Amino acid sequence: MGQLISGVAHELNNPLTAILGYSQLLTSSGQMGQQGIEYADKLYKQAQRTHRIVQNLLSFARQHKPERVRQE
């Protein structure tokens, strides 16, 4: 299960990185009107939110199952 989650998370990170980068470029380009800047900013914020979800999935995938340890 952890390997599946990890694989999906990494596959999501690739396009997500592009979305984050290009939305920042759009905002800072100076070639967009106010509404375009607002849209790019919303896009960036939602991409950040998605990035946090992916990071949480990766953290979950790395957790180890609890093991019973025999105490003597």
All heavy atoms as TSV, in Angstrom:
chain	resi	resn	atom	element	x	y	z
A	1	MET	N	N	0.820	-1.182	0.000
A	1	MET	CA	C	0.000	0.000	0.000
A	1	MET	C	C	0.870	1.254	0.000
A	1	MET	O	O	0.590	2.206	-0.714
A	1	MET	CB	C	-0.916	-0.039	1.226
A	1	MET	CG	C	-1.807	1.146	1.328
A	1	MET	SD	S	-3.065	1.182	0.088
A	1	MET	CE	C	-4.453	1.563	1.069
A	2	GLY	N	N	1.912	1.236	0.816
A	2	GLY	CA	C	2.807	2.385	0.897
A	2	GLY	C	C	3.485	2.675	-0.423
A	2	GLY	O	O	3.660	3.842	-0.805
A	3	GLN	N	N	3.873	1.635	-1.146
A	3	GLN	CA	C	4.536	1.829	-2.447
A	3	GLN	C	C	3.569	2.442	-3.458
A	3	GLN	O	O	3.964	3.296	-4.256
A	3	GLN	CB	C	5.071	0.507	-2.977
A	3	GLN	CG	C	6.318	0.042	-2.262
A	3	GLN	CD	C	6.831	-1.267	-2.822
A	3	GLN	OE1	O	6.067	-2.080	-3.338
A	3	GLN	NE2	N	8.130	-1.482	-2.703
A	4	LEU	N	N	2.327	2.022	-3.436
A	4	LEU	CA	C	1.320	2.578	-4.343
A	4	LEU	C	C	1.105	4.060	-4.053
A	4	LEU	O	O	1.127	4.892	-4.967
A	4	LEU	CB	C	-0.003	1.822	-4.206
A	4	LEU	CG	C	-1.173	2.378	-5.012
A	4	LEU	CD1	C	-0.883	2.283	-6.501
A	4	LEU	CD2	C	-2.449	1.645	-4.659
A	5	ILE	N	N	0.921	4.400	-2.781
A	5	ILE	CA	C	0.719	5.798	-2.401
A	5	ILE	C	C	1.936	6.627	-2.791
A	5	ILE	O	O	1.802	7.730	-3.328
A	5	ILE	CB	C	0.440	5.910	-0.889
A	5	ILE	CG1	C	-0.918	5.288	-0.564
A	5	ILE	CG2	C	0.494	7.364	-0.432
A	5	ILE	CD1	C	-1.195	5.157	0.921
A	6	SER	N	N	3.099	6.103	-2.530
A	6	SER	CA	C	4.335	6.815	-2.858
A	6	SER	C	C	4.455	7.054	-4.360
A	6	SER	O	O	4.809	8.154	-4.802
A	6	SER	CB	C	5.536	6.012	-2.352
A	6	SER	OG	O	6.726	6.683	-2.637
A	7	GLY	N	N	4.138	6.059	-5.160
A	7	GLY	CA	C	4.199	6.196	-6.613
A	7	GLY	C	C	3.219	7.228	-7.137
A	7	GLY	O	O	3.569	8.066	-7.980
A	8	VAL	N	N	1.995	7.190	-6.635
A	8	VAL	CA	C	0.983	8.159	-7.054
A	8	VAL	C	C	1.406	9.567	-6.636
A	8	VAL	O	O	1.292	10.521	-7.411
A	8	VAL	CB	C	-0.404	7.802	-6.461
A	8	VAL	CG1	C	-1.400	8.923	-6.669
A	8	VAL	CG2	C	-0.917	6.508	-7.076
A	9	ALA	N	N	1.902	9.703	-5.423
A	9	ALA	CA	C	2.328	11.018	-4.937
A	9	ALA	C	C	3.437	11.590	-5.814
A	9	ALA	O	O	3.410	12.781	-6.164
A	9	ALA	CB	C	2.789	10.909	-3.487
A	10	HIS	N	N	4.399	10.780	-6.178
A	10	HIS	CA	C	5.491	11.265	-7.029
A	10	HIS	C	C	4.991	11.628	-8.428
A	10	HIS	O	O	5.445	12.608	-9.013
A	10	HIS	CB	C	6.615	10.240	-7.099
A	10	HIS	CG	C	7.432	10.185	-5.849
A	10	HIS	ND1	N	8.242	11.220	-5.442
A	10	HIS	CD2	C	7.544	9.237	-4.902
A	10	HIS	CE1	C	8.823	10.905	-4.303
A	10	HIS	NE2	N	8.408	9.701	-3.947
A	11	GLU	N	N	4.050	10.871	-8.953
A	11	GLU	CA	C	3.480	11.195	-10.264
A	11	GLU	C	C	2.692	12.499	-10.221
A	11	GLU	O	O	2.660	13.247	-11.196
A	11	GLU	CB	C	2.595	10.051	-10.768
A	11	GLU	CG	C	3.353	8.833	-11.214
A	11	GLU	CD	C	4.285	9.116	-12.383
A	11	GLU	OE1	O	3.896	9.835	-13.328
A	11	GLU	OE2	O	5.429	8.620	-12.358
A	12	LEU	N	N	2.042	12.780	-9.115
A	12	LEU	CA	C	1.307	14.036	-8.967
A	12	LEU	C	C	2.256	15.225	-8.798
A	12	LEU	O	O	1.947	16.336	-9.223
A	12	LEU	CB	C	0.363	13.971	-7.762
A	12	LEU	CG	C	-0.870	13.106	-7.923
A	12	LEU	CD1	C	-1.597	12.981	-6.587
A	12	LEU	CD2	C	-1.795	13.674	-8.983
A	13	ASN	N	N	3.385	14.990	-8.185
A	13	ASN	CA	C	4.332	16.081	-7.942
A	13	ASN	C	C	4.891	16.684	-9.221
A	13	ASN	O	O	5.164	17.889	-9.257
A	13	ASN	CB	C	5.482	15.612	-7.050
A	13	ASN	CG	C	5.228	15.915	-5.598
A	13	ASN	OD1	O	4.490	16.833	-5.262
A	13	ASN	ND2	N	5.853	15.154	-4.731
A	14	ASN	N	N	5.083	15.899	-10.255
A	14	ASN	CA	C	5.665	16.429	-11.498
A	14	ASN	C	C	4.797	17.512	-12.134
A	14	ASN	O	O	5.267	18.639	-12.330
A	14	ASN	CB	C	5.962	15.303	-12.484
A	14	ASN	CG	C	7.104	14.430	-12.005
A	14	ASN	OD1	O	7.968	14.862	-11.267
A	14	ASN	ND2	N	7.093	13.179	-12.422
A	15	PRO	N	N	3.527	17.246	-12.456
A	15	PRO	CA	C	2.716	18.325	-13.026
A	15	PRO	C	C	2.431	19.429	-12.013
A	15	PRO	O	O	2.301	20.599	-12.376
A	15	PRO	CB	C	1.429	17.633	-13.475
A	15	PRO	CG	C	1.379	16.350	-12.733
A	15	PRO	CD	C	2.800	15.971	-12.424
A	16	LEU	N	N	2.355	19.074	-10.759
A	16	LEU	CA	C	2.094	20.073	-9.727
A	16	LEU	C	C	3.222	21.091	-9.641
A	16	LEU	O	O	2.976	22.294	-9.473
A	16	LEU	CB	C	1.906	19.365	-8.389
A	16	LEU	CG	C	1.379	20.169	-7.231
A	16	LEU	CD1	C	0.063	20.847	-7.590
A	16	LEU	CD2	C	1.189	19.260	-6.026
A	17	THR	N	N	4.432	20.642	-9.784
A	17	THR	CA	C	5.581	21.550	-9.781
A	17	THR	C	C	5.492	22.532	-10.942
A	17	THR	O	O	5.768	23.724	-10.782
A	17	THR	CB	C	6.898	20.747	-9.847
A	17	THR	OG1	O	6.953	19.888	-8.704
A	17	THR	CG2	C	8.106	21.651	-9.853
A	18	ALA	N	N	5.092	22.052	-12.103
A	18	ALA	CA	C	4.930	22.943	-13.259
A	18	ALA	C	C	3.820	23.963	-13.012
A	18	ALA	O	O	3.971	25.151	-13.326
A	18	ALA	CB	C	4.631	22.124	-14.509
A	19	ILE	N	N	2.715	23.527	-12.438
A	19	ILE	CA	C	1.604	24.436	-12.148
A	19	ILE	C	C	2.047	25.526	-11.171
A	19	ILE	O	O	1.756	26.708	-11.377
A	19	ILE	CB	C	0.386	23.664	-11.595
A	19	ILE	CG1	C	-0.194	22.749	-12.679
A	19	ILE	CG2	C	-0.678	24.619	-11.078
A	19	ILE	CD1	C	-1.191	21.724	-12.163
A	20	LEU	N	N	2.760	25.139	-10.135
A	20	LEU	CA	C	3.259	26.123	-9.173
A	20	LEU	C	C	4.195	27.120	-9.835
A	20	LEU	O	O	4.071	28.333	-9.653
A	20	LEU	CB	C	3.973	25.413	-8.015
A	20	LEU	CG	C	3.077	24.710	-6.999
A	20	LEU	CD1	C	3.891	23.763	-6.131
A	20	LEU	CD2	C	2.348	25.722	-6.132
A	21	GLY	N	N	5.125	26.610	-10.616
A	21	GLY	CA	C	6.109	27.477	-11.269
A	21	GLY	C	C	5.489	28.421	-12.278
A	21	GLY	O	O	5.772	29.636	-12.269
A	22	TYR	N	N	4.656	27.906	-13.144
A	22	TYR	CA	C	4.066	28.751	-14.186
A	22	TYR	C	C	3.068	29.755	-13.618
A	22	TYR	O	O	2.964	30.872	-14.117
A	22	TYR	CB	C	3.412	27.909	-15.277
A	22	TYR	CG	C	4.422	27.321	-16.224
A	22	TYR	CD1	C	4.586	25.947	-16.334
A	22	TYR	CD2	C	5.226	28.144	-17.008
A	22	TYR	CE1	C	5.526	25.410	-17.202
A	22	TYR	CE2	C	6.162	27.608	-17.877
A	22	TYR	CZ	C	6.314	26.250	-17.964
A	22	TYR	OH	O	7.241	25.728	-18.827
A	23	SER	N	N	2.371	29.383	-12.552
A	23	SER	CA	C	1.456	30.353	-11.955
A	23	SER	C	C	2.239	31.505	-11.328
A	23	SER	O	O	1.814	32.668	-11.401
A	23	SER	CB	C	0.529	29.695	-10.937
A	23	SER	OG	O	1.252	29.147	-9.851
A	24	GLN	N	N	3.406	31.220	-10.766
A	24	GLN	CA	C	4.254	32.289	-10.234
A	24	GLN	C	C	4.794	33.162	-11.365
A	24	GLN	O	O	4.851	34.385	-11.233
A	24	GLN	CB	C	5.413	31.708	-9.431
A	24	GLN	CG	C	5.023	31.234	-8.065
A	24	GLN	CD	C	6.226	30.756	-7.286
A	24	GLN	OE1	O	7.015	29.946	-7.778
A	24	GLN	NE2	N	6.357	31.239	-6.068
A	25	LEU	N	N	5.198	32.539	-12.456
A	25	LEU	CA	C	5.689	33.310	-13.604
A	25	LEU	C	C	4.609	34.223	-14.166
A	25	LEU	O	O	4.876	35.380	-14.518
A	25	LEU	CB	C	6.205	32.374	-14.699
A	25	LEU	CG	C	7.547	31.701	-14.445
A	25	LEU	CD1	C	7.829	30.664	-15.528
A	25	LEU	CD2	C	8.652	32.732	-14.382
A	26	LEU	N	N	3.396	33.702	-14.263
A	26	LEU	CA	C	2.296	34.518	-14.767
A	26	LEU	C	C	2.050	35.731	-13.868
A	26	LEU	O	O	1.857	36.850	-14.351
A	26	LEU	CB	C	1.011	33.689	-14.855
A	26	LEU	CG	C	0.898	32.722	-16.015
A	26	LEU	CD1	C	-0.311	31.816	-15.833
A	26	LEU	CD2	C	0.796	33.482	-17.326
A	27	THR	N	N	2.059	35.501	-12.578
A	27	THR	CA	C	1.795	36.584	-11.631
A	27	THR	C	C	2.874	37.663	-11.705
A	27	THR	O	O	2.576	38.849	-11.645
A	27	THR	CB	C	1.708	36.024	-10.196
A	27	THR	OG1	O	0.674	35.033	-10.150
A	27	THR	CG2	C	1.390	37.110	-9.195
A	28	SER	N	N	4.113	37.249	-11.868
A	28	SER	CA	C	5.212	38.220	-11.846
A	28	SER	C	C	5.585	38.761	-13.224
A	28	SER	O	O	6.460	39.616	-13.323
A	28	SER	CB	C	6.441	37.585	-11.201
A	28	SER	OG	O	6.907	36.510	-11.993
A	29	SER	N	N	4.925	38.313	-14.278
A	29	SER	CA	C	5.324	38.706	-15.636
A	29	SER	C	C	4.987	40.146	-15.968
A	29	SER	O	O	5.617	40.743	-16.836
A	29	SER	CB	C	4.666	37.783	-16.666
A	29	SER	OG	O	3.275	38.042	-16.732
A	30	GLY	N	N	3.982	40.709	-15.316
A	30	GLY	CA	C	3.565	42.074	-15.628
A	30	GLY	C	C	2.785	42.178	-16.922
A	30	GLY	O	O	2.509	43.271	-17.402
A	31	GLN	N	N	2.405	41.048	-17.515
A	31	GLN	CA	C	1.693	41.044	-18.785
A	31	GLN	C	C	0.206	40.714	-18.623
A	31	GLN	O	O	-0.496	40.576	-19.610
A	31	GLN	CB	C	2.334	40.029	-19.733
A	31	GLN	CG	C	3.767	40.351	-20.072
A	31	GLN	CD	C	4.368	39.290	-20.982
A	31	GLN	OE1	O	3.690	38.385	-21.424
A	31	GLN	NE2	N	5.655	39.421	-21.250
A	32	MET	N	N	-0.234	40.624	-17.376
A	32	MET	CA	C	-1.626	40.236	-17.144
A	32	MET	C	C	-2.363	41.363	-16.440
A	32	MET	O	O	-1.783	42.133	-15.685
A	32	MET	CB	C	-1.675	38.973	-16.273
A	32	MET	CG	C	-1.090	37.767	-16.963
A	32	MET	SD	S	-1.030	36.283	-15.945
A	32	MET	CE	C	-2.584	36.230	-15.153
A	33	GLY	N	N	-3.654	41.398	-16.673
A	33	GLY	CA	C	-4.505	42.348	-15.977
A	33	GLY	C	C	-4.767	41.881	-14.561
A	33	GLY	O	O	-4.337	40.791	-14.151
A	34	GLN	N	N	-5.487	42.690	-13.823
A	34	GLN	CA	C	-5.770	42.375	-12.421
A	34	GLN	C	C	-6.519	41.059	-12.263
A	34	GLN	O	O	-6.203	40.258	-11.398
A	34	GLN	CB	C	-6.564	43.517	-11.771
A	34	GLN	CG	C	-6.791	43.337	-10.285
A	34	GLN	CD	C	-5.484	43.256	-9.497
A	34	GLN	OE1	O	-4.490	43.897	-9.826
A	34	GLN	NE2	N	-5.477	42.434	-8.464
A	35	GLN	N	N	-7.504	40.813	-13.123
A	35	GLN	CA	C	-8.268	39.568	-13.018
A	35	GLN	C	C	-7.381	38.356	-13.305
A	35	GLN	O	O	-7.476	37.334	-12.635
A	35	GLN	CB	C	-9.461	39.582	-13.970
A	35	GLN	CG	C	-10.393	38.403	-13.747
A	35	GLN	CD	C	-11.637	38.478	-14.605
A	35	GLN	OE1	O	-11.625	39.085	-15.668
A	35	GLN	NE2	N	-12.712	37.868	-14.150
A	36	GLY	N	N	-6.507	38.460	-14.288
A	36	GLY	CA	C	-5.582	37.368	-14.594
A	36	GLY	C	C	-4.644	37.080	-13.440
A	36	GLY	O	O	-4.350	35.922	-13.130
A	37	ILE	N	N	-4.181	38.144	-12.798
A	37	ILE	CA	C	-3.303	37.973	-11.639
A	37	ILE	C	C	-4.047	37.274	-10.512
A	37	ILE	O	O	-3.505	36.382	-9.851
A	37	ILE	CB	C	-2.744	39.337	-11.177
A	37	ILE	CG1	C	-1.759	39.878	-12.224
A	37	ILE	CG2	C	-2.066	39.229	-9.817
A	37	ILE	CD1	C	-1.301	41.300	-11.986
A	38	GLU	N	N	-5.308	37.654	-10.298
A	38	GLU	CA	C	-6.112	37.005	-9.261
A	38	GLU	C	C	-6.311	35.527	-9.569
A	38	GLU	O	O	-6.221	34.678	-8.676
A	38	GLU	CB	C	-7.459	37.702	-9.121
A	38	GLU	CG	C	-7.368	39.081	-8.487
A	38	GLU	CD	C	-8.686	39.827	-8.484
A	38	GLU	OE1	O	-9.744	39.206	-8.748
A	38	GLU	OE2	O	-8.657	41.043	-8.213
A	39	TYR	N	N	-6.579	35.205	-10.835
A	39	TYR	CA	C	-6.742	33.799	-11.224
A	39	TYR	C	C	-5.450	33.012	-11.013
A	39	TYR	O	O	-5.469	31.888	-10.504
A	39	TYR	CB	C	-7.182	33.676	-12.680
A	39	TYR	CG	C	-8.604	34.091	-12.960
A	39	TYR	CD1	C	-8.994	34.448	-14.239
A	39	TYR	CD2	C	-9.567	34.131	-11.957
A	39	TYR	CE1	C	-10.298	34.830	-14.518
A	39	TYR	CE2	C	-10.866	34.509	-12.223
A	39	TYR	CZ	C	-11.233	34.866	-13.502
A	39	TYR	OH	O	-12.521	35.241	-13.771
A	40	ALA	N	N	-4.329	33.600	-11.422
A	40	ALA	CA	C	-3.042	32.921	-11.259
A	40	ALA	C	C	-2.729	32.725	-9.779
A	40	ALA	O	O	-2.184	31.683	-9.381
A	40	ALA	CB	C	-1.930	33.709	-11.946
A	41	ASP	N	N	-3.072	33.708	-8.954
A	41	ASP	CA	C	-2.842	33.601	-7.516
A	41	ASP	C	C	-3.699	32.488	-6.915
A	41	ASP	O	O	-3.222	31.695	-6.096
A	41	ASP	CB	C	-3.135	34.932	-6.836
A	41	ASP	CG	C	-2.751	34.926	-5.372
A	41	ASP	OD1	O	-1.599	34.537	-5.065
A	41	ASP	OD2	O	-3.595	35.302	-4.533
A	42	LYS	N	N	-4.965	32.402	-7.337
A	42	LYS	CA	C	-5.840	31.323	-6.855
A	42	LYS	C	C	-5.311	29.961	-7.294
A	42	LYS	O	O	-5.328	28.994	-6.526
A	42	LYS	CB	C	-7.263	31.519	-7.366
A	42	LYS	CG	C	-7.981	32.659	-6.675
A	42	LYS	CD	C	-9.381	32.845	-7.227
A	42	LYS	CE	C	-10.049	34.042	-6.555
A	42	LYS	NZ	N	-11.401	34.277	-7.032
A	43	LEU	N	N	-4.834	29.891	-8.524
A	43	LEU	CA	C	-4.251	28.656	-9.043
A	43	LEU	C	C	-3.053	28.239	-8.194
A	43	LEU	O	O	-2.921	27.080	-7.806
A	43	LEU	CB	C	-3.841	28.858	-10.500
A	43	LEU	CG	C	-3.216	27.691	-11.225
A	43	LEU	CD1	C	-4.226	26.563	-11.372
A	43	LEU	CD2	C	-2.736	28.137	-12.592
A	44	TYR	N	N	-2.194	29.204	-7.887
A	44	TYR	CA	C	-1.003	28.929	-7.081
A	44	TYR	C	C	-1.393	28.437	-5.684
A	44	TYR	O	O	-0.835	27.447	-5.199
A	44	TYR	CB	C	-0.148	30.192	-6.984
A	44	TYR	CG	C	1.101	29.988	-6.169
A	44	TYR	CD1	C	2.201	29.320	-6.695
A	44	TYR	CD2	C	1.189	30.465	-4.871
A	44	TYR	CE1	C	3.339	29.118	-5.950
A	44	TYR	CE2	C	2.326	30.271	-4.114
A	44	TYR	CZ	C	3.400	29.603	-4.657
A	44	TYR	OH	O	4.533	29.404	-3.911
A	45	LYS	N	N	-2.364	29.102	-5.055
A	45	LYS	CA	C	-2.770	28.705	-3.707
A	45	LYS	C	C	-3.372	27.304	-3.682
A	45	LYS	O	O	-3.105	26.520	-2.770
A	45	LYS	CB	C	-3.757	29.716	-3.135
A	45	LYS	CG	C	-3.081	31.019	-2.748
A	45	LYS	CD	C	-4.073	32.033	-2.227
A	45	LYS	CE	C	-3.356	33.337	-1.901
A	45	LYS	NZ	N	-4.286	34.394	-1.503
A	46	GLN	N	N	-4.165	26.961	-4.687
A	46	GLN	CA	C	-4.745	25.620	-4.740
A	46	GLN	C	C	-3.683	24.565	-5.049
A	46	GLN	O	O	-3.749	23.434	-4.549
A	46	GLN	CB	C	-5.887	25.565	-5.747
A	46	GLN	CG	C	-7.100	26.382	-5.325
A	46	GLN	CD	C	-7.616	25.978	-3.954
A	46	GLN	OE1	O	-7.828	24.806	-3.660
A	46	GLN	NE2	N	-7.822	26.968	-3.096
A	47	ALA	N	N	-2.707	24.926	-5.860
A	47	ALA	CA	C	-1.604	23.999	-6.141
A	47	ALA	C	C	-0.776	23.769	-4.879
A	47	ALA	O	O	-0.327	22.649	-4.620
A	47	ALA	CB	C	-0.730	24.538	-7.272
A	48	GLN	N	N	-0.573	24.819	-4.078
A	48	GLN	CA	C	0.129	24.651	-2.801
A	48	GLN	C	C	-0.655	23.716	-1.879
A	48	GLN	O	O	-0.066	22.862	-1.213
A	48	GLN	CB	C	0.298	26.000	-2.101
A	48	GLN	CG	C	1.413	26.846	-2.631
A	48	GLN	CD	C	1.553	28.111	-1.809
A	48	GLN	OE1	O	0.565	28.771	-1.488
A	48	GLN	NE2	N	2.772	28.452	-1.477
A	49	ARG	N	N	-1.959	23.896	-1.862
A	49	ARG	CA	C	-2.816	23.035	-1.037
A	49	ARG	C	C	-2.678	21.576	-1.473
A	49	ARG	O	O	-2.534	20.666	-0.647
A	49	ARG	CB	C	-4.265	23.498	-1.157
A	49	ARG	CG	C	-5.241	22.693	-0.364
A	49	ARG	CD	C	-6.638	23.319	-0.451
A	49	ARG	NE	N	-7.589	22.448	0.174
A	49	ARG	CZ	C	-8.556	21.813	-0.475
A	49	ARG	NH1	N	-8.720	21.982	-1.760
A	49	ARG	NH2	N	-9.379	21.017	0.169
A	50	THR	N	N	-2.703	21.358	-2.768
A	50	THR	CA	C	-2.554	20.008	-3.300
A	50	THR	C	C	-1.175	19.447	-2.972
A	50	THR	O	O	-1.041	18.271	-2.629
A	50	THR	CB	C	-2.792	20.005	-4.819
A	50	THR	OG1	O	-4.060	20.604	-5.085
A	50	THR	CG2	C	-2.762	18.596	-5.388
A	51	HIS	N	N	-0.166	20.298	-3.034
A	51	HIS	CA	C	1.196	19.877	-2.690
A	51	HIS	C	C	1.263	19.405	-1.232
A	51	HIS	O	O	1.900	18.387	-0.935
A	51	HIS	CB	C	2.169	21.031	-2.931
A	51	HIS	CG	C	3.580	20.708	-2.584
A	51	HIS	ND1	N	4.360	19.850	-3.328
A	51	HIS	CD2	C	4.362	21.115	-1.555
A	51	HIS	CE1	C	5.550	19.754	-2.780
A	51	HIS	NE2	N	5.574	20.515	-1.706
A	52	ARG	N	N	0.597	20.111	-0.333
A	52	ARG	CA	C	0.574	19.698	1.071
A	52	ARG	C	C	-0.119	18.347	1.231
A	52	ARG	O	O	0.320	17.506	2.015
A	52	ARG	CB	C	-0.115	20.758	1.935
A	52	ARG	CG	C	0.745	21.979	2.196
A	52	ARG	CD	C	0.144	22.891	3.260
A	52	ARG	NE	N	-1.178	23.399	2.918
A	52	ARG	CZ	C	-1.400	24.498	2.210
A	52	ARG	NH1	N	-0.392	25.214	1.753
A	52	ARG	NH2	N	-2.635	24.883	1.959
A	53	ILE	N	N	-1.185	18.128	0.469
A	53	ILE	CA	C	-1.883	16.837	0.518
A	53	ILE	C	C	-0.956	15.722	0.051
A	53	ILE	O	O	-0.880	14.655	0.671
A	53	ILE	CB	C	-3.179	16.880	-0.324
A	53	ILE	CG1	C	-4.195	17.820	0.326
A	53	ILE	CG2	C	-3.762	15.475	-0.502
A	53	ILE	CD1	C	-5.379	18.159	-0.563
A	54	VAL	N	N	-0.229	15.970	-1.022
A	54	VAL	CA	C	0.716	14.974	-1.543
A	54	VAL	C	C	1.806	14.689	-0.512
A	54	VAL	O	O	2.180	13.528	-0.284
A	54	VAL	CB	C	1.322	15.438	-2.891
A	54	VAL	CG1	C	2.478	14.554	-3.308
A	54	VAL	CG2	C	0.247	15.460	-3.968
A	55	GLN	N	N	2.307	15.733	0.140
A	55	GLN	CA	C	3.334	15.532	1.163
A	55	GLN	C	C	2.782	14.712	2.327
A	55	GLN	O	O	3.480	13.851	2.880
A	55	GLN	CB	C	3.863	16.881	1.664
A	55	GLN	CG	C	4.642	17.656	0.619
A	55	GLN	CD	C	5.758	16.842	-0.005
A	55	GLN	OE1	O	6.549	16.207	0.688
A	55	GLN	NE2	N	5.806	16.826	-1.323
A	56	ASN	N	N	1.534	14.958	2.693
A	56	ASN	CA	C	0.903	14.165	3.754
A	56	ASN	C	C	0.759	12.705	3.337
A	56	ASN	O	O	0.948	11.804	4.155
A	56	ASN	CB	C	-0.457	14.742	4.132
A	56	ASN	CG	C	-0.350	16.037	4.895
A	56	ASN	OD1	O	0.689	16.342	5.479
A	56	ASN	ND2	N	-1.407	16.818	4.887
A	57	LEU	N	N	0.425	12.470	2.078
A	57	LEU	CA	C	0.347	11.093	1.577
A	57	LEU	C	C	1.706	10.410	1.658
A	57	LEU	O	O	1.802	9.237	2.053
A	57	LEU	CB	C	-0.154	11.069	0.129
A	57	LEU	CG	C	-1.637	11.274	-0.082
A	57	LEU	CD1	C	-1.933	11.440	-1.576
A	57	LEU	CD2	C	-2.426	10.109	0.491
A	58	LEU	N	N	2.758	11.139	1.291
A	58	LEU	CA	C	4.101	10.566	1.369
A	58	LEU	C	C	4.480	10.258	2.814
A	58	LEU	O	O	5.078	9.208	3.095
A	58	LEU	CB	C	5.128	11.511	0.743
A	58	LEU	CG	C	5.141	11.552	-0.773
A	58	LEU	CD1	C	6.053	12.662	-1.270
A	58	LEU	CD2	C	5.573	10.211	-1.350
A	59	SER	N	N	4.134	11.139	3.716
A	59	SER	CA	C	4.412	10.890	5.140
A	59	SER	C	C	3.671	9.654	5.618
A	59	SER	O	O	4.223	8.823	6.343
A	59	SER	CB	C	4.002	12.093	5.984
A	59	SER	OG	O	4.814	13.194	5.686
A	60	PHE	N	N	2.423	9.522	5.196
A	60	PHE	CA	C	1.628	8.353	5.561
A	60	PHE	C	C	2.253	7.077	5.006
A	60	PHE	O	O	2.332	6.060	5.694
A	60	PHE	CB	C	0.200	8.511	5.058
A	60	PHE	CG	C	-0.660	7.306	5.282
A	60	PHE	CD1	C	-1.178	7.032	6.533
A	60	PHE	CD2	C	-0.947	6.441	4.231
A	60	PHE	CE1	C	-1.972	5.911	6.748
A	60	PHE	CE2	C	-1.733	5.328	4.431
A	60	PHE	CZ	C	-2.248	5.052	5.694
A	61	ALA	N	N	2.714	7.136	3.763
A	61	ALA	CA	C	3.283	5.954	3.119
A	61	ALA	C	C	4.570	5.510	3.793
A	61	ALA	O	O	4.917	4.329	3.771
A	61	ALA	CB	C	3.542	6.238	1.640
A	62	ARG	N	N	5.286	6.435	4.410
A	62	ARG	CA	C	6.564	6.104	5.053
A	62	ARG	C	C	6.400	5.545	6.452
A	62	ARG	O	O	7.371	5.072	7.042
A	62	ARG	CB	C	7.435	7.354	5.103
A	62	ARG	CG	C	7.925	7.774	3.755
A	62	ARG	CD	C	8.851	8.970	3.871
A	62	ARG	NE	N	9.193	9.454	2.547
A	62	ARG	CZ	C	8.940	10.675	2.102
A	62	ARG	NH1	N	8.367	11.553	2.891
A	62	ARG	NH2	N	9.280	11.024	0.889
A	63	GLN	N	N	5.201	5.626	6.999
A	63	GLN	CA	C	5.003	5.123	8.356
A	63	GLN	C	C	5.156	3.614	8.377
A	63	GLN	O	O	4.757	2.923	7.445
A	63	GLN	CB	C	3.610	5.498	8.873
A	63	GLN	CG	C	3.461	6.971	9.144
A	63	GLN	CD	C	2.056	7.295	9.621
A	63	GLN	OE1	O	1.181	6.432	9.667
A	63	GLN	NE2	N	1.846	8.537	9.973
A	64	HIS	N	N	5.710	3.139	9.457
A	64	HIS	CA	C	5.875	1.696	9.621
A	64	HIS	C	C	4.732	1.158	10.461
A	64	HIS	O	O	4.231	1.826	11.357
A	64	HIS	CB	C	7.197	1.384	10.311
A	64	HIS	CG	C	8.382	1.838	9.523
A	64	HIS	ND1	N	8.768	1.232	8.358
A	64	HIS	CD2	C	9.240	2.867	9.722
A	64	HIS	CE1	C	9.830	1.855	7.876
A	64	HIS	NE2	N	10.134	2.856	8.681
A	65	LYS	N	N	4.365	-0.061	10.174
A	65	LYS	CA	C	3.327	-0.705	10.955
A	65	LYS	C	C	3.865	-0.967	12.363
A	65	LYS	O	O	5.043	-1.312	12.526
A	65	LYS	CB	C	2.914	-2.025	10.314
A	65	LYS	CG	C	2.187	-1.859	9.006
A	65	LYS	CD	C	1.754	-3.196	8.457
A	65	LYS	CE	C	1.036	-2.993	7.125
A	65	LYS	NZ	N	0.621	-4.263	6.542
A	66	PRO	N	N	3.018	-0.840	13.360
A	66	PRO	CA	C	3.475	-1.134	14.724
A	66	PRO	C	C	3.842	-2.608	14.852
A	66	PRO	O	O	3.203	-3.478	14.264
A	66	PRO	CB	C	2.275	-0.797	15.604
A	66	PRO	CG	C	1.223	-0.255	14.714
A	66	PRO	CD	C	1.663	-0.389	13.301
A	67	GLU	N	N	4.889	-2.854	15.565
A	67	GLU	CA	C	5.330	-4.227	15.779
A	67	GLU	C	C	5.258	-4.553	17.267
A	67	GLU	O	O	5.548	-3.714	18.103
A	67	GLU	CB	C	6.785	-4.401	15.318
A	67	GLU	CG	C	6.975	-4.288	13.833
A	67	GLU	CD	C	8.432	-4.513	13.448
A	67	GLU	OE1	O	9.161	-5.201	14.192
A	67	GLU	OE2	O	8.826	-3.977	12.405
A	68	ARG	N	N	4.910	-5.784	17.541
A	68	ARG	CA	C	4.933	-6.238	18.928
A	68	ARG	C	C	6.352	-6.682	19.249
A	68	ARG	O	O	6.964	-7.426	18.508
A	68	ARG	CB	C	3.982	-7.395	19.141
A	68	ARG	CG	C	2.554	-6.996	19.094
A	68	ARG	CD	C	1.686	-8.157	19.466
A	68	ARG	NE	N	0.301	-7.735	19.388
A	68	ARG	CZ	C	-0.652	-8.289	20.099
A	68	ARG	NH1	N	-0.391	-9.303	20.905
A	68	ARG	NH2	N	-1.876	-7.845	20.001
A	69	VAL	N	N	6.806	-6.196	20.375
A	69	VAL	CA	C	8.135	-6.583	20.827
A	69	VAL	C	C	7.977	-7.350	22.129
A	69	VAL	O	O	7.338	-6.872	23.068
A	69	VAL	CB	C	9.036	-5.336	21.045
A	69	VAL	CG1	C	10.398	-5.742	21.574
A	69	VAL	CG2	C	9.152	-4.560	19.739
A	70	ARG	N	N	8.554	-8.512	22.145
A	70	ARG	CA	C	8.450	-9.346	23.337
A	70	ARG	C	C	9.404	-8.799	24.394
A	70	ARG	O	O	10.596	-8.616	24.129
A	70	ARG	CB	C	8.804	-10.785	23.016
A	70	ARG	CG	C	8.633	-11.686	24.158
A	70	ARG	CD	C	8.904	-13.104	23.748
A	70	ARG	NE	N	8.764	-13.948	24.921
A	70	ARG	CZ	C	8.935	-15.238	24.895
A	70	ARG	NH1	N	9.253	-15.833	23.780
A	70	ARG	NH2	N	8.792	-15.935	25.967
A	71	GLN	N	N	8.843	-8.512	25.551
A	71	GLN	CA	C	9.679	-8.006	26.632
A	71	GLN	C	C	9.936	-9.135	27.614
A	71	GLN	O	O	9.034	-9.844	28.008
A	71	GLN	CB	C	9.000	-6.833	27.318
A	71	GLN	CG	C	8.822	-5.673	26.381
A	71	GLN	CD	C	8.432	-4.422	27.122
A	71	GLN	OE1	O	8.358	-4.383	28.332
A	71	GLN	NE2	N	8.173	-3.376	26.377
A	72	GLU	N	N	11.153	-9.238	27.979
A	72	GLU	CA	C	11.518	-10.331	28.888
A	72	GLU	C	C	11.747	-9.833	30.284
A	72	GLU	O	O	12.014	-8.751	30.580
A	72	GLU	CB	C	12.790	-11.005	28.365
A	72	GLU	CG	C	12.527	-11.602	27.007
A	72	GLU	CD	C	13.784	-12.214	26.413
A	72	GLU	OE1	O	14.704	-12.568	27.146
A	72	GLU	OE2	O	13.829	-12.348	25.200
